[in-house]
Amino acid sequence: MNIKEQYGTVIIELKGKLVGGTLAGRMNRTLDNLLEQGKKNVVVDLSGITILNSSGMGILISGYRKMRDNGGLLKLANITNKIEGLLSITKLNQIFEIYSSADEAAESFNN
């Protein structure tokens, strides 16, 4: 997990397998810390994700709800065709705002 800020938005770059486990707790703590710092706009860059399962989708949904419930928003960027297919099948593509790049997603908070 790599975290950076751009255009006043936090970008979380995930790498490897998004399948739950320790990443779920780490992501939850990261979002809690961001909220404590007053940072409510988050982009999750999925370009480095090789595997996404139902637990991984649960991490994304949990993050989305956490940010929304605290007056913020979590958007997705750089999803692969495979992940796009999973989000489409589960109808999560109707919940998440999805962008082709992290830059585009970060800029969208300013529009």
C-alpha positions as CSV (number, residue, x, y, z in Angstrom):
1,M,0.0,0.0,0.0
2,N,1.4,3.4,-1.0
3,I,-0.3,6.6,0.0
4,K,0.1,10.0,-1.6
5,E,-1.8,13.3,-1.9
6,Q,-2.7,15.1,-5.1
7,Y,-5.1,17.9,-5.7
8,G,-6.1,17.8,-2.0
9,T,-7.1,14.2,-2.4
10,V,-5.5,11.1,-0.9
11,I,-4.6,8.4,-3.3
12,I,-4.1,4.9,-2.0
13,E,-2.3,2.6,-4.4
14,L,-2.9,-1.0,-3.7
15,K,-0.6,-3.8,-5.0
16,G,-0.9,-7.6,-5.2
17,K,-3.9,-9.6,-4.0
18,L,-7.0,-7.8,-2.6
19,V,-8.4,-10.8,-0.8
20,G,-8.9,-9.7,2.8
21,G,-6.7,-10.8,5.7
22,T,-4.2,-8.2,7.1
23,L,-4.9,-5.8,4.2
24,A,-8.5,-5.3,5.5
25,G,-7.3,-4.1,8.9
26,R,-4.6,-2.0,7.4
27,M,-7.0,-0.3,5.0
28,N,-9.5,0.3,7.8
29,R,-6.8,1.9,10.1
30,T,-5.6,4.0,7.2
31,L,-9.0,5.4,6.5
32,D,-9.6,6.0,10.2
33,N,-6.3,8.0,10.4
34,L,-7.2,10.0,7.3
35,L,-10.6,10.9,8.8
36,E,-8.9,12.0,12.0
37,Q,-6.7,14.3,9.9
38,G,-9.9,15.7,8.3
39,K,-9.1,14.1,4.9
40,K,-12.3,12.8,3.4
41,N,-11.7,12.5,-0.3
42,V,-10.0,9.2,-1.2
43,V,-9.1,7.5,-4.5
44,V,-8.2,3.8,-4.4
45,D,-5.8,3.0,-7.3
46,L,-6.3,-0.6,-8.3
47,S,-3.8,-0.8,-11.1
48,G,-1.5,-3.0,-9.0
49,I,-4.1,-5.5,-8.0
50,T,-3.7,-9.0,-9.5
51,I,-6.5,-10.8,-7.7
52,L,-9.8,-9.5,-6.2
53,N,-12.2,-11.8,-4.4
54,S,-15.4,-11.2,-2.4
55,S,-13.4,-10.3,0.7
56,G,-11.5,-7.7,-1.3
57,M,-14.7,-6.3,-2.6
58,G,-15.9,-6.1,1.0
59,I,-12.8,-4.0,1.9
60,L,-13.7,-1.6,-0.9
61,I,-17.4,-1.4,0.2
62,S,-16.5,-0.9,3.8
63,G,-14.1,1.9,2.9
64,Y,-16.7,3.5,0.7
65,R,-19.3,3.4,3.5
66,K,-16.8,4.7,6.1
67,M,-15.9,7.7,4.0
68,R,-19.5,8.4,2.9
69,D,-20.8,8.2,6.5
70,N,-18.2,10.8,7.5
71,G,-19.0,13.3,4.8
72,G,-16.4,12.1,2.3
73,L,-16.2,9.9,-0.7
74,L,-14.1,7.0,-2.0
75,K,-13.6,6.6,-5.7
76,L,-11.8,3.9,-7.7
77,A,-9.2,4.3,-10.4
78,N,-7.2,2.2,-12.8
79,I,-9.3,-0.9,-12.6
80,T,-8.4,-3.8,-14.9
81,N,-10.9,-5.4,-17.3
82,K,-11.2,-8.4,-15.0
83,I,-12.0,-6.2,-12.0
84,E,-14.4,-4.1,-14.1
85,G,-16.2,-7.4,-15.0
86,L,-16.5,-8.3,-11.3
87,L,-17.8,-4.9,-10.4
88,S,-20.3,-5.1,-13.2
89,I,-21.6,-8.5,-12.3
90,T,-22.1,-7.5,-8.6
91,K,-23.6,-4.1,-9.7
92,L,-20.9,-2.3,-7.6
93,N,-20.1,-0.3,-10.7
94,Q,-23.4,1.5,-10.0
95,I,-22.2,2.5,-6.5
96,F,-18.5,3.4,-7.1
97,E,-17.4,6.3,-9.2
98,I,-14.7,4.7,-11.5
99,Y,-12.0,6.6,-13.3
100,S,-9.4,5.6,-15.9
101,S,-6.6,7.2,-13.9
102,A,-5.9,8.3,-10.3
103,D,-5.2,11.8,-11.5
104,E,-8.7,12.0,-13.2
105,A,-10.3,10.7,-10.1
106,A,-8.5,13.2,-7.8
107,E,-9.3,16.1,-10.1
108,S,-13.0,15.1,-10.1
109,F,-13.3,16.1,-6.4
110,N,-12.6,19.7,-7.4
111,N,-15.3,19.9,-10.1
